[in-house]
Amino acid sequence: MTYEYQTRGTCSRKIKVDLEGDIIREVEFTGGCNGNTKGLSAIVKGMKAQDVIDRFQGITCGFRKTSCPDQLAKALEQALASQA
């Protein structure tokens, strides 16, 4: 299942997540810090979505109340909820 999430409060504008059940197959960020978002995508590939949510939820970026990892957690939560 491919899911697209419009980010809020970050430099990235969109996150595209490809899940096979609860396993992350691919993550693609639109915008954001290129190296960081590529790194995040590589780290989470093959992981269970809930494990990523548990690790990344609540991470902030500078003065912002969110971050690209936090937005990825939100995207994964919505993607899992849409499967139910």
N, CA, C and O atoms as a Maestro MAE file, in Angstrom:
{
 s_m_m2io_version
 :::
 2.0.0
}

f_m_ct {
 s_m_title
 :::
 protein
 m_atom[336] {
  # First column is atom index #
  i_m_mmod_type
  r_m_x_coord
  r_m_y_coord
  r_m_z_coord
  i_m_residue_number
  s_m_chain_name
  s_m_pdb_residue_name
  s_m_pdb_atom_name
  i_m_atomic_number
  :::
  1 25 0.844 -1.172 0.000 1 A "MET " " N  " 7
  2 3 0.000 0.000 0.000 1 A "MET " " CA " 6
  3 2 0.889 1.235 0.000 1 A "MET " " C  " 6
  4 15 1.831 1.327 0.788 1 A "MET " " O  " 8
  5 25 0.598 2.168 -0.866 2 A "THR " " N  " 7
  6 3 1.314 3.434 -0.907 2 A "THR " " CA " 6
  7 2 0.428 4.502 -0.307 2 A "THR " " C  " 6
  8 15 -0.756 4.599 -0.629 2 A "THR " " O  " 8
  9 25 1.011 5.301 0.566 3 A "TYR " " N  " 7
  10 3 0.279 6.337 1.287 3 A "TYR " " CA " 6
  11 2 1.050 7.648 1.161 3 A "TYR " " C  " 6
  12 15 2.270 7.666 1.322 3 A "TYR " " O  " 8
  13 25 0.347 8.749 0.874 4 A "GLU " " N  " 7
  14 3 0.959 10.067 0.801 4 A "GLU " " CA " 6
  15 2 0.450 10.940 1.934 4 A "GLU " " C  " 6
  16 15 -0.744 10.963 2.232 4 A "GLU " " O  " 8
  17 25 1.370 11.655 2.558 5 A "TYR " " N  " 7
  18 3 1.061 12.489 3.722 5 A "TYR " " CA " 6
  19 2 1.617 13.895 3.488 5 A "TYR " " C  " 6
  20 15 2.798 14.059 3.183 5 A "TYR " " O  " 8
  21 25 0.761 14.902 3.632 6 A "GLN " " N  " 7
  22 3 1.187 16.297 3.535 6 A "GLN " " CA " 6
  23 2 1.730 16.731 4.893 6 A "GLN " " C  " 6
  24 15 0.996 16.754 5.881 6 A "GLN " " O  " 8
  25 25 3.002 17.072 4.939 7 A "THR " " N  " 7
  26 3 3.629 17.432 6.208 7 A "THR " " CA " 6
  27 2 3.176 18.814 6.662 7 A "THR " " C  " 6
  28 15 2.678 19.624 5.879 7 A "THR " " O  " 8
  29 25 3.370 19.052 7.958 8 A "ARG " " N  " 7
  30 3 3.026 20.342 8.558 8 A "ARG " " CA " 6
  31 2 4.165 20.773 9.467 8 A "ARG " " C  " 6
  32 15 4.600 20.008 10.327 8 A "ARG " " O  " 8
  33 25 4.649 21.998 9.280 9 A "GLY " " N  " 7
  34 3 5.645 22.559 10.170 9 A "GLY " " CA " 6
  35 2 7.080 22.143 9.910 9 A "GLY " " C  " 6
  36 15 7.944 22.342 10.764 9 A "GLY " " O  " 8
  37 25 7.351 21.565 8.736 10 A "THR " " N  " 7
  38 3 8.721 21.157 8.399 10 A "THR " " CA " 6
  39 2 9.099 21.678 7.018 10 A "THR " " C  " 6
  40 15 8.253 22.147 6.256 10 A "THR " " O  " 8
  41 25 10.380 21.583 6.717 11 A "CYS " " N  " 7
  42 3 10.862 21.978 5.384 11 A "CYS " " CA " 6
  43 2 10.377 21.017 4.310 11 A "CYS " " C  " 6
  44 15 10.128 21.421 3.175 11 A "CYS " " O  " 8
  45 25 10.243 19.736 4.671 12 A "SER " " N  " 7
  46 3 9.689 18.791 3.701 12 A "SER " " CA " 6
  47 2 8.201 19.087 3.527 12 A "SER " " C  " 6
  48 15 7.532 19.538 4.457 12 A "SER " " O  " 8
  49 25 7.698 18.829 2.332 13 A "ARG " " N  " 7
  50 3 6.306 19.158 2.030 13 A "ARG " " CA " 6
  51 2 5.402 17.934 1.980 13 A "ARG " " C  " 6
  52 15 4.197 18.025 2.214 13 A "ARG " " O  " 8
  53 25 6.009 16.772 1.666 14 A "LYS " " N  " 7
  54 3 5.204 15.566 1.496 14 A "LYS " " CA " 6
  55 2 6.070 14.348 1.798 14 A "LYS " " C  " 6
  56 15 7.280 14.349 1.574 14 A "LYS " " O  " 8
  57 25 5.409 13.304 2.316 15 A "ILE " " N  " 7
  58 3 6.071 12.027 2.540 15 A "ILE " " CA " 6
  59 2 5.235 10.946 1.864 15 A "ILE " " C  " 6
  60 15 4.024 10.858 2.062 15 A "ILE " " O  " 8
  61 25 5.908 10.132 1.068 16 A "LYS " " N  " 7
  62 3 5.263 9.000 0.409 16 A "LYS " " CA " 6
  63 2 5.823 7.733 1.055 16 A "LYS " " C  " 6
  64 15 7.035 7.523 1.083 16 A "LYS " " O  " 8
  65 25 4.931 6.898 1.571 17 A "VAL " " N  " 7
  66 3 5.312 5.684 2.289 17 A "VAL " " CA " 6
  67 2 4.721 4.476 1.577 17 A "VAL " " C  " 6
  68 15 3.539 4.463 1.234 17 A "VAL " " O  " 8
  69 25 5.543 3.473 1.361 18 A "ASP " " N  " 7
  70 3 5.071 2.219 0.780 18 A "ASP " " CA " 6
  71 2 5.191 1.144 1.857 18 A "ASP " " C  " 6
  72 15 6.291 0.805 2.293 18 A "ASP " " O  " 8
  73 25 4.041 0.613 2.279 19 A "LEU " " N  " 7
  74 3 3.992 -0.421 3.313 19 A "LEU " " CA " 6
  75 2 3.553 -1.746 2.714 19 A "LEU " " C  " 6
  76 15 2.714 -1.790 1.815 19 A "LEU " " O  " 8
  77 25 4.132 -2.823 3.225 20 A "GLU " " N  " 7
  78 3 3.657 -4.165 2.931 20 A "GLU " " CA " 6
  79 2 3.222 -4.729 4.276 20 A "GLU " " C  " 6
  80 15 4.046 -5.204 5.058 20 A "GLU " " O  " 8
  81 25 1.923 -4.674 4.538 21 A "GLY " " N  " 7
  82 3 1.414 -4.983 5.873 21 A "GLY " " CA " 6
  83 2 1.871 -3.885 6.815 21 A "GLY " " C  " 6
  84 15 1.505 -2.722 6.645 21 A "GLY " " O  " 8
  85 25 2.677 -4.255 7.816 22 A "ASP " " N  " 7
  86 3 3.194 -3.248 8.745 22 A "ASP " " CA " 6
  87 2 4.695 -3.008 8.560 22 A "ASP " " C  " 6
  88 15 5.340 -2.398 9.413 22 A "ASP " " O  " 8
  89 25 5.247 -3.488 7.443 23 A "ILE " " N  " 7
  90 3 6.671 -3.333 7.151 23 A "ILE " " CA " 6
  91 2 6.869 -2.212 6.128 23 A "ILE " " C  " 6
  92 15 6.179 -2.150 5.111 23 A "ILE " " O  " 8
  93 25 7.817 -1.338 6.417 24 A "ILE " " N  " 7
  94 3 8.114 -0.209 5.521 24 A "ILE " " CA " 6
  95 2 8.992 -0.709 4.381 24 A "ILE " " C  " 6
  96 15 10.078 -1.242 4.611 24 A "ILE " " O  " 8
  97 25 8.518 -0.536 3.157 25 A "ARG " " N  " 7
  98 3 9.282 -0.930 1.972 25 A "ARG " " CA " 6
  99 2 10.050 0.256 1.390 25 A "ARG " " C  " 6
  100 15 11.198 0.099 0.975 25 A "ARG " " O  " 8
  101 25 9.446 1.422 1.353 26 A "GLU " " N  " 7
  102 3 10.086 2.626 0.814 26 A "GLU " " CA " 6
  103 2 9.516 3.849 1.501 26 A "GLU " " C  " 6
  104 15 8.347 3.868 1.887 26 A "GLU " " O  " 8
  105 25 10.347 4.873 1.651 27 A "VAL " " N  " 7
  106 3 9.906 6.187 2.121 27 A "VAL " " CA " 6
  107 2 10.559 7.216 1.222 27 A "VAL " " C  " 6
  108 15 11.761 7.150 0.964 27 A "VAL " " O  " 8
  109 25 9.770 8.168 0.744 28 A "GLU " " N  " 7
  110 3 10.286 9.236 -0.118 28 A "GLU " " CA " 6
  111 2 9.772 10.576 0.402 28 A "GLU " " C  " 6
  112 15 8.565 10.786 0.524 28 A "GLU " " O  " 8
  113 25 10.701 11.476 0.706 29 A "PHE " " N  " 7
  114 3 10.352 12.831 1.137 29 A "PHE " " CA " 6
  115 2 10.420 13.762 -0.052 29 A "PHE " " C  " 6
  116 15 11.284 13.613 -0.916 29 A "PHE " " O  " 8
  117 25 9.504 14.732 -0.102 30 A "THR " " N  " 7
  118 3 9.564 15.815 -1.072 30 A "THR " " CA " 6
  119 2 9.977 17.059 -0.296 30 A "THR " " C  " 6
  120 15 9.271 17.491 0.615 30 A "THR " " O  " 8
  121 25 11.110 17.628 -0.654 31 A "GLY " " N  " 7
  122 3 11.637 18.777 0.069 31 A "GLY " " CA " 6
  123 2 12.394 18.324 1.304 31 A "GLY " " C  " 6
  124 15 12.613 17.132 1.517 31 A "GLY " " O  " 8
  125 25 12.785 19.290 2.108 32 A "GLY " " N  " 7
  126 3 13.543 18.979 3.307 32 A "GLY " " CA " 6
  127 2 15.032 18.919 3.016 32 A "GLY " " C  " 6
  128 15 15.465 19.163 1.890 32 A "GLY " " O  " 8
  129 25 15.806 18.597 4.030 33 A "CYS " " N  " 7
  130 3 17.262 18.480 3.903 33 A "CYS " " CA " 6
  131 2 17.573 17.158 3.203 33 A "CYS " " C  " 6
  132 15 17.357 16.085 3.766 33 A "CYS " " O  " 8
  133 25 18.070 17.241 1.998 34 A "ASN " " N  " 7
  134 3 18.232 16.079 1.132 34 A "ASN " " CA " 6
  135 2 18.974 14.924 1.797 34 A "ASN " " C  " 6
  136 15 18.497 13.790 1.760 34 A "ASN " " O  " 8
  137 25 20.109 15.186 2.394 35 A "GLY " " N  " 7
  138 3 20.882 14.113 3.018 35 A "GLY " " CA " 6
  139 2 20.161 13.507 4.207 35 A "GLY " " C  " 6
  140 15 20.160 12.289 4.386 35 A "GLY " " O  " 8
  141 25 19.549 14.355 5.018 36 A "ASN " " N  " 7
  142 3 18.843 13.849 6.196 36 A "ASN " " CA " 6
  143 2 17.644 12.997 5.809 36 A "ASN " " C  " 6
  144 15 17.425 11.932 6.387 36 A "ASN " " O  " 8
  145 25 16.865 13.462 4.832 37 A "THR " " N  " 7
  146 3 15.680 12.687 4.460 37 A "THR " " CA " 6
  147 2 16.062 11.383 3.763 37 A "THR " " C  " 6
  148 15 15.377 10.374 3.930 37 A "THR " " O  " 8
  149 25 17.146 11.388 2.984 38 A "LYS " " N  " 7
  150 3 17.627 10.135 2.382 38 A "LYS " " CA " 6
  151 2 18.103 9.184 3.473 38 A "LYS " " C  " 6
  152 15 17.867 7.978 3.399 38 A "LYS " " O  " 8
  153 25 18.774 9.730 4.488 39 A "GLY " " N  " 7
  154 3 19.242 8.911 5.603 39 A "GLY " " CA " 6
  155 2 18.086 8.296 6.368 39 A "GLY " " C  " 6
  156 15 18.109 7.107 6.686 39 A "GLY " " O  " 8
  157 25 17.067 9.107 6.668 40 A "LEU " " N  " 7
  158 3 15.879 8.588 7.355 40 A "LEU " " CA " 6
  159 2 15.249 7.456 6.553 40 A "LEU " " C  " 6
  160 15 14.897 6.411 7.099 40 A "LEU " " O  " 8
  161 25 15.115 7.680 5.260 41 A "SER " " N  " 7
  162 3 14.497 6.673 4.392 41 A "SER " " CA " 6
  163 2 15.276 5.367 4.422 41 A "SER " " C  " 6
  164 15 14.682 4.289 4.468 41 A "SER " " O  " 8
  165 25 16.597 5.456 4.397 42 A "ALA " " N  " 7
  166 3 17.432 4.252 4.408 42 A "ALA " " CA " 6
  167 2 17.349 3.540 5.759 42 A "ALA " " C  " 6
  168 15 17.308 2.311 5.810 42 A "ALA " " O  " 8
  169 25 17.325 4.299 6.844 43 A "ILE " " N  " 7
  170 3 17.278 3.710 8.187 43 A "ILE " " CA " 6
  171 2 16.001 2.898 8.401 43 A "ILE " " C  " 6
  172 15 16.047 1.800 8.953 43 A "ILE " " O  " 8
  173 25 14.869 3.435 7.965 44 A "VAL " " N  " 7
  174 3 13.583 2.807 8.297 44 A "VAL " " CA " 6
  175 2 13.176 1.695 7.338 44 A "VAL " " C  " 6
  176 15 12.265 0.925 7.642 44 A "VAL " " O  " 8
  177 25 13.830 1.599 6.199 45 A "LYS " " N  " 7
  178 3 13.474 0.573 5.213 45 A "LYS " " CA " 6
  179 2 13.601 -0.813 5.835 45 A "LYS " " C  " 6
  180 15 14.650 -1.169 6.371 45 A "LYS " " O  " 8
  181 25 12.527 -1.589 5.758 46 A "GLY " " N  " 7
  182 3 12.499 -2.941 6.300 46 A "GLY " " CA " 6
  183 2 12.064 -3.019 7.756 46 A "GLY " " C  " 6
  184 15 11.908 -4.116 8.292 46 A "GLY " " O  " 8
  185 25 11.865 -1.880 8.402 47 A "MET " " N  " 7
  186 3 11.442 -1.870 9.806 47 A "MET " " CA " 6
  187 2 9.926 -1.957 9.925 47 A "MET " " C  " 6
  188 15 9.197 -1.647 8.982 47 A "MET " " O  " 8
  189 25 9.465 -2.383 11.094 48 A "LYS " " N  " 7
  190 3 8.038 -2.341 11.387 48 A "LYS " " CA " 6
  191 2 7.640 -0.887 11.609 48 A "LYS " " C  " 6
  192 15 8.355 -0.133 12.269 48 A "LYS " " O  " 8
  193 25 6.506 -0.504 11.058 49 A "ALA " " N  " 7
  194 3 6.032 0.872 11.152 49 A "ALA " " CA " 6
  195 2 5.894 1.313 12.609 49 A "ALA " " C  " 6
  196 15 6.265 2.437 12.948 49 A "ALA " " O  " 8
  197 25 5.369 0.449 13.471 50 A "GLN " " N  " 7
  198 3 5.167 0.834 14.868 50 A "GLN " " CA " 6
  199 2 6.492 1.093 15.584 50 A "GLN " " C  " 6
  200 15 6.557 1.954 16.462 50 A "GLN " " O  " 8
  201 25 7.535 0.370 15.227 51 A "ASP " " N  " 7
  202 3 8.848 0.617 15.830 51 A "ASP " " CA " 6
  203 2 9.363 2.005 15.458 51 A "ASP " " C  " 6
  204 15 9.943 2.699 16.293 51 A "ASP " " O  " 8
  205 25 9.154 2.405 14.211 52 A "VAL " " N  " 7
  206 3 9.570 3.736 13.763 52 A "VAL " " CA " 6
  207 2 8.736 4.806 14.470 52 A "VAL " " C  " 6
  208 15 9.277 5.818 14.915 52 A "VAL " " O  " 8
  209 25 7.442 4.592 14.572 53 A "ILE " " N  " 7
  210 3 6.569 5.536 15.279 53 A "ILE " " CA " 6
  211 2 7.065 5.719 16.709 53 A "ILE " " C  " 6
  212 15 7.197 6.848 17.182 53 A "ILE " " O  " 8
  213 25 7.338 4.621 17.396 54 A "ASP " " N  " 7
  214 3 7.779 4.686 18.792 54 A "ASP " " CA " 6
  215 2 9.091 5.443 18.949 54 A "ASP " " C  " 6
  216 15 9.280 6.143 19.944 54 A "ASP " " O  " 8
  217 25 9.992 5.317 17.996 55 A "ARG " " N  " 7
  218 3 11.300 5.974 18.088 55 A "ARG " " CA " 6
  219 2 11.272 7.433 17.652 55 A "ARG " " C  " 6
  220 15 11.979 8.259 18.229 55 A "ARG " " O  " 8
  221 25 10.473 7.763 16.650 56 A "PHE " " N  " 7
  222 3 10.545 9.092 16.041 56 A "PHE " " CA " 6
  223 2 9.493 10.072 16.536 56 A "PHE " " C  " 6
  224 15 9.660 11.282 16.385 56 A "PHE " " O  " 8
  225 25 8.426 9.578 17.118 57 A "GLN " " N  " 7
  226 3 7.338 10.450 17.566 57 A "GLN " " CA " 6
  227 2 7.845 11.442 18.616 57 A "GLN " " C  " 6
  228 15 8.504 11.063 19.584 57 A "GLN " " O  " 8
  229 25 7.522 12.719 18.401 58 A "GLY " " N  " 7
  230 3 7.855 13.759 19.364 58 A "GLY " " CA " 6
  231 2 9.207 14.419 19.167 58 A "GLY " " C  " 6
  232 15 9.536 15.352 19.898 58 A "GLY " " O  " 8
  233 25 10.004 13.967 18.201 59 A "ILE " " N  " 7
  234 3 11.292 14.605 17.938 59 A "ILE " " CA " 6
  235 2 11.036 15.991 17.342 59 A "ILE " " C  " 6
  236 15 10.214 16.146 16.439 59 A "ILE " " O  " 8
  237 25 11.745 16.991 17.856 60 A "THR " " N  " 7
  238 3 11.594 18.366 17.364 60 A "THR " " CA " 6
  239 2 12.821 18.763 16.549 60 A "THR " " C  " 6
  240 15 13.856 18.097 16.590 60 A "THR " " O  " 8
  241 25 12.686 19.856 15.813 61 A "CYS " " N  " 7
  242 3 13.772 20.391 14.995 61 A "CYS " " CA " 6
  243 2 13.942 21.862 15.354 61 A "CYS " " C  " 6
  244 15 13.102 22.691 15.004 61 A "CYS " " O  " 8
  245 25 15.025 22.185 16.050 62 A "GLY " " N  " 7
  246 3 15.263 23.568 16.452 62 A "GLY " " CA " 6
  247 2 14.106 24.092 17.292 62 A "GLY " " C  " 6
  248 15 13.711 23.475 18.281 62 A "GLY " " O  " 8
  249 25 13.572 25.234 16.886 63 A "PHE " " N  " 7
  250 3 12.466 25.871 17.614 63 A "PHE " " CA " 6
  251 2 11.104 25.297 17.235 63 A "PHE " " C  " 6
  252 15 10.098 25.616 17.867 63 A "PHE " " O  " 8
  253 25 11.069 24.459 16.215 64 A "ARG " " N  " 7
  254 3 9.795 23.894 15.766 64 A "ARG " " CA " 6
  255 2 9.304 22.824 16.731 64 A "ARG " " C  " 6
  256 15 10.098 22.202 17.437 64 A "ARG " " O  " 8
  257 25 7.999 22.615 16.757 65 A "LYS " " N  " 7
  258 3 7.404 21.600 17.631 65 A "LYS " " CA " 6
  259 2 7.321 20.246 16.960 65 A "LYS " " C  " 6
  260 15 6.751 19.309 17.519 65 A "LYS " " O  " 8
  261 25 7.883 20.129 15.766 66 A "THR " " N  " 7
  262 3 7.875 18.879 15.003 66 A "THR " " CA " 6
  263 2 9.182 18.777 14.235 66 A "THR " " C  " 6
  264 15 10.048 19.644 14.356 66 A "THR " " O  " 8
  265 25 9.324 17.729 13.452 67 A "SER " " N  " 7
  266 3 10.519 17.495 12.635 67 A "SER " " CA " 6
  267 2 10.142 16.526 11.522 67 A "SER " " C  " 6
  268 15 9.028 16.004 11.496 67 A "SER " " O  " 8
  269 25 11.069 16.288 10.609 68 A "CYS " " N  " 7
  270 3 10.798 15.294 9.568 68 A "CYS " " CA " 6
  271 2 10.602 13.898 10.174 68 A "CYS " " C  " 6
  272 15 9.699 13.183 9.739 68 A "CYS " " O  " 8
  273 25 11.416 13.477 11.169 69 A "PRO " " N  " 7
  274 3 11.137 12.175 11.779 69 A "PRO " " CA " 6
  275 2 9.767 12.132 12.459 69 A "PRO " " C  " 6
  276 15 9.062 11.129 12.352 69 A "PRO " " O  " 8
  277 25 9.385 13.195 13.148 70 A "ASP " " N  " 7
  278 3 8.072 13.249 13.802 70 A "ASP " " CA " 6
  279 2 6.956 13.198 12.762 70 A "ASP " " C  " 6
  280 15 5.951 12.518 12.969 70 A "ASP " " O  " 8
  281 25 7.120 13.902 11.659 71 A "GLN " " N  " 7
  282 3 6.114 13.877 10.600 71 A "GLN " " CA " 6
  283 2 6.031 12.497 9.956 71 A "GLN " " C  " 6
  284 15 4.947 12.062 9.568 71 A "GLN " " O  " 8
  285 25 7.163 11.806 9.837 72 A "LEU " " N  " 7
  286 3 7.146 10.429 9.332 72 A "LEU " " CA " 6
  287 2 6.343 9.537 10.275 72 A "LEU " " C  " 6
  288 15 5.574 8.689 9.822 72 A "LEU " " O  " 8
  289 25 6.517 9.723 11.577 73 A "ALA " " N  " 7
  290 3 5.740 8.953 12.556 73 A "ALA " " CA " 6
  291 2 4.250 9.208 12.371 73 A "ALA " " C  " 6
  292 15 3.451 8.273 12.415 73 A "ALA " " O  " 8
  293 25 3.870 10.469 12.163 74 A "LYS " " N  " 7
  294 3 2.465 10.800 11.948 74 A "LYS " " CA " 6
  295 2 1.944 10.171 10.651 74 A "LYS " " C  " 6
  296 15 0.824 9.663 10.610 74 A "LYS " " O  " 8
  297 25 2.758 10.207 9.600 75 A "ALA " " N  " 7
  298 3 2.360 9.599 8.330 75 A "ALA " " CA " 6
  299 2 2.138 8.101 8.500 75 A "ALA " " C  " 6
  300 15 1.176 7.546 7.970 75 A "ALA " " O  " 8
  301 25 3.028 7.453 9.239 76 A "LEU " " N  " 7
  302 3 2.899 6.012 9.455 76 A "LEU " " CA " 6
  303 2 1.672 5.681 10.298 76 A "LEU " " C  " 6
  304 15 0.997 4.685 10.040 76 A "LEU " " O  " 8
  305 25 1.378 6.499 11.296 77 A "GLU " " N  " 7
  306 3 0.172 6.283 12.097 77 A "GLU " " CA " 6
  307 2 -1.072 6.320 11.229 77 A "GLU " " C  " 6
  308 15 -1.946 5.459 11.332 77 A "GLU " " O  " 8
  309 25 -1.139 7.343 10.359 78 A "GLN " " N  " 7
  310 3 -2.309 7.454 9.477 78 A "GLN " " CA " 6
  311 2 -2.367 6.303 8.476 78 A "GLN " " C  " 6
  312 15 -3.443 5.784 8.178 78 A "GLN " " O  " 8
  313 25 -1.221 5.914 7.967 79 A "ALA " " N  " 7
  314 3 -1.196 4.807 7.008 79 A "ALA " " CA " 6
  315 2 -1.688 3.519 7.668 79 A "ALA " " C  " 6
  316 15 -2.492 2.791 7.085 79 A "ALA " " O  " 8
  317 25 -1.212 3.236 8.870 80 A "LEU " " N  " 7
  318 3 -1.667 2.034 9.591 80 A "LEU " " CA " 6
  319 2 -3.152 2.101 9.884 80 A "LEU " " C  " 6
  320 15 -3.858 1.101 9.749 80 A "LEU " " O  " 8
  321 25 -3.641 3.281 10.288 81 A "ALA " " N  " 7
  322 3 -5.063 3.442 10.596 81 A "ALA " " CA " 6
  323 2 -5.919 3.224 9.347 81 A "ALA " " C  " 6
  324 15 -7.024 2.689 9.439 81 A "ALA " " O  " 8
  325 25 -5.416 3.632 8.189 82 A "SER " " N  " 7
  326 3 -6.193 3.480 6.954 82 A "SER " " CA " 6
  327 2 -6.259 2.014 6.513 82 A "SER " " C  " 6
  328 15 -7.137 1.649 5.731 82 A "SER " " O  " 8
  329 25 -5.358 1.180 6.996 83 A "GLN " " N  " 7
  330 3 -5.370 -0.241 6.669 83 A "GLN " " CA " 6
  331 2 -6.392 -1.016 7.502 83 A "GLN " " C  " 6
  332 15 -6.868 -2.078 7.102 83 A "GLN " " O  " 8
  333 25 -6.714 -0.456 8.669 84 A "ALA " " N  " 7
  334 3 -7.602 -1.177 9.598 84 A "ALA " " CA " 6
  335 2 -9.029 -1.265 9.097 84 A "ALA " " C  " 6
  336 15 -9.885 -1.840 9.769 84 A "ALA " " O  " 8
  :::
 }
 m_bond[335] {
  # First column is bond index #
  i_m_from
  i_m_to
  i_m_order
  :::
  1 1 2 1
  2 2 3 1
  3 3 4 2
  4 3 5 1
  5 5 6 1
  6 6 7 1
  7 7 8 2
  8 7 9 1
  9 9 10 1
  10 10 11 1
  11 11 12 2
  12 11 13 1
  13 13 14 1
  14 14 15 1
  15 15 16 2
  16 15 17 1
  17 17 18 1
  18 18 19 1
  19 19 20 2
  20 19 21 1
  21 21 22 1
  22 22 23 1
  23 23 24 2
  24 23 25 1
  25 25 26 1
  26 26 27 1
  27 27 28 2
  28 27 29 1
  29 29 30 1
  30 30 31 1
  31 31 32 2
  32 31 33 1
  33 33 34 1
  34 34 35 1
  35 35 36 2
  36 35 37 1
  37 37 38 1
  38 38 39 1
  39 39 40 2
  40 39 41 1
  41 41 42 1
  42 42 43 1
  43 43 44 2
  44 43 45 1
  45 45 46 1
  46 46 47 1
  47 47 48 2
  48 47 49 1
  49 49 50 1
  50 50 51 1
  51 51 52 2
  52 51 53 1
  53 53 54 1
  54 54 55 1
  55 55 56 2
  56 55 57 1
  57 57 58 1
  58 58 59 1
  59 59 60 2
  60 59 61 1
  61 61 62 1
  62 62 63 1
  63 63 64 2
  64 63 65 1
  65 65 66 1
  66 66 67 1
  67 67 68 2
  68 67 69 1
  69 69 70 1
  70 70 71 1
  71 71 72 2
  72 71 73 1
  73 73 74 1
  74 74 75 1
  75 75 76 2
  76 75 77 1
  77 77 78 1
  78 78 79 1
  79 79 80 2
  80 79 81 1
  81 81 82 1
  82 82 83 1
  83 83 84 2
  84 83 85 1
  85 85 86 1
  86 86 87 1
  87 87 88 2
  88 87 89 1
  89 89 90 1
  90 90 91 1
  91 91 92 2
  92 91 93 1
  93 93 94 1
  94 94 95 1
  95 95 96 2
  96 95 97 1
  97 97 98 1
  98 98 99 1
  99 99 100 2
  100 99 101 1
  101 101 102 1
  102 102 103 1
  103 103 104 2
  104 103 105 1
  105 105 106 1
  106 106 107 1
  107 107 108 2
  108 107 109 1
  109 109 110 1
  110 110 111 1
  111 111 112 2
  112 111 113 1
  113 113 114 1
  114 114 115 1
  115 115 116 2
  116 115 117 1
  117 117 118 1
  118 118 119 1
  119 119 120 2
  120 119 121 1
  121 121 122 1
  122 122 123 1
  123 123 124 2
  124 123 125 1
  125 125 126 1
  126 126 127 1
  127 127 128 2
  128 127 129 1
  129 129 130 1
  130 130 131 1
  131 131 132 2
  132 131 133 1
  133 133 134 1
  134 134 135 1
  135 135 136 2
  136 135 137 1
  137 137 138 1
  138 138 139 1
  139 139 140 2
  140 139 141 1
  141 141 142 1
  142 142 143 1
  143 143 144 2
  144 143 145 1
  145 145 146 1
  146 146 147 1
  147 147 148 2
  148 147 149 1
  149 149 150 1
  150 150 151 1
  151 151 152 2
  152 151 153 1
  153 153 154 1
  154 154 155 1
  155 155 156 2
  156 155 157 1
  157 157 158 1
  158 158 159 1
  159 159 160 2
  160 159 161 1
  161 161 162 1
  162 162 163 1
  163 163 164 2
  164 163 165 1
  165 165 166 1
  166 166 167 1
  167 167 168 2
  168 167 169 1
  169 169 170 1
  170 170 171 1
  171 171 172 2
  172 171 173 1
  173 173 174 1
  174 174 175 1
  175 175 176 2
  176 175 177 1
  177 177 178 1
  178 178 179 1
  179 179 180 2
  180 179 181 1
  181 181 182 1
  182 182 183 1
  183 183 184 2
  184 183 185 1
  185 185 186 1
  186 186 187 1
  187 187 188 2
  188 187 189 1
  189 189 190 1
  190 190 191 1
  191 191 192 2
  192 191 193 1
  193 193 194 1
  194 194 195 1
  195 195 196 2
  196 195 197 1
  197 197 198 1
  198 198 199 1
  199 199 200 2
  200 199 201 1
  201 201 202 1
  202 202 203 1
  203 203 204 2
  204 203 205 1
  205 205 206 1
  206 206 207 1
  207 207 208 2
  208 207 209 1
  209 209 210 1
  210 210 211 1
  211 211 212 2
  212 211 213 1
  213 213 214 1
  214 214 215 1
  215 215 216 2
  216 215 217 1
  217 217 218 1
  218 218 219 1
  219 219 220 2
  220 219 221 1
  221 221 222 1
  222 222 223 1
  223 223 224 2
  224 223 225 1
  225 225 226 1
  226 226 227 1
  227 227 228 2
  228 227 229 1
  229 229 230 1
  230 230 231 1
  231 231 232 2
  232 231 233 1
  233 233 234 1
  234 234 235 1
  235 235 236 2
  236 235 237 1
  237 237 238 1
  238 238 239 1
  239 239 240 2
  240 239 241 1
  241 241 242 1
  242 242 243 1
  243 243 244 2
  244 243 245 1
  245 245 246 1
  246 246 247 1
  247 247 248 2
  248 247 249 1
  249 249 250 1
  250 250 251 1
  251 251 252 2
  252 251 253 1
  253 253 254 1
  254 254 255 1
  255 255 256 2
  256 255 257 1
  257 257 258 1
  258 258 259 1
  259 259 260 2
  260 259 261 1
  261 261 262 1
  262 262 263 1
  263 263 264 2
  264 263 265 1
  265 265 266 1
  266 266 267 1
  267 267 268 2
  268 267 269 1
  269 269 270 1
  270 270 271 1
  271 271 272 2
  272 271 273 1
  273 273 274 1
  274 274 275 1
  275 275 276 2
  276 275 277 1
  277 277 278 1
  278 278 279 1
  279 279 280 2
  280 279 281 1
  281 281 282 1
  282 282 283 1
  283 283 284 2
  284 283 285 1
  285 285 286 1
  286 286 287 1
  287 287 288 2
  288 287 289 1
  289 289 290 1
  290 290 291 1
  291 291 292 2
  292 291 293 1
  293 293 294 1
  294 294 295 1
  295 295 296 2
  296 295 297 1
  297 297 298 1
  298 298 299 1
  299 299 300 2
  300 299 301 1
  301 301 302 1
  302 302 303 1
  303 303 304 2
  304 303 305 1
  305 305 306 1
  306 306 307 1
  307 307 308 2
  308 307 309 1
  309 309 310 1
  310 310 311 1
  311 311 312 2
  312 311 313 1
  313 313 314 1
  314 314 315 1
  315 315 316 2
  316 315 317 1
  317 317 318 1
  318 318 319 1
  319 319 320 2
  320 319 321 1
  321 321 322 1
  322 322 323 1
  323 323 324 2
  324 323 325 1
  325 325 326 1
  326 326 327 1
  327 327 328 2
  328 327 329 1
  329 329 330 1
  330 330 331 1
  331 331 332 2
  332 331 333 1
  333 333 334 1
  334 334 335 1
  335 335 336 2
  :::
 }
}
